[in-house]
Amino acid sequence: AKYEELSPAYKALVHTAAQAADANMLQKYDFLNPAAVRRLVSAGAKLRPFSQEILAACSEKANEVYGEMEASNAPFKKIWDSIKAFRKEHYLWAQVAEYNYDTFMMVQQRSGKL
């Protein structure tokens, strides 16, 4: 509610700062994680994906928690509804655009062509 009391200039400042912080975090995540994974593997870690059963169980339980949170927290519900709508559309796009390319590039990397 304090945000609503800000002047338009300060709201714009908060918006810009949030965008910069988000971009900075994502850039660090994308840049630093490959080296971190390589260090883990060099130290003997075995990387394996979660099984579909584990992912499904986690998704189901997370959605139960989100449902409880929606029922008691109006701001959470507003954000979660927005995320669900975005996700529904985004994954359709990702399947067409990103998934094919990412899969291709992973095959290229594993075959030593990168």
Sequence and secondary structure as in RCSB ss.txt:
>XXXX:A:sequence
AKYEELSPAYKALVHTAAQAADANMLQKYDFLNPAAVRRLVSAGAKLRPFSQEILAACSEKANEVYGEMEASNAP
FKKIWDSIKAFRKEHYLWAQVAEYNYDTFMMVQQRSGKL
>XXXX:A:secstr
 TGGGS HHHHHHHHHHHHHHHHHHHHHHHHHHHHHHHHHHHTT       HHHHHHHHHHHHHHHHHHHHH HH
HHHHHHHHHHHHHHHHHHHIIIIIHHHHHHHHHHHTT  
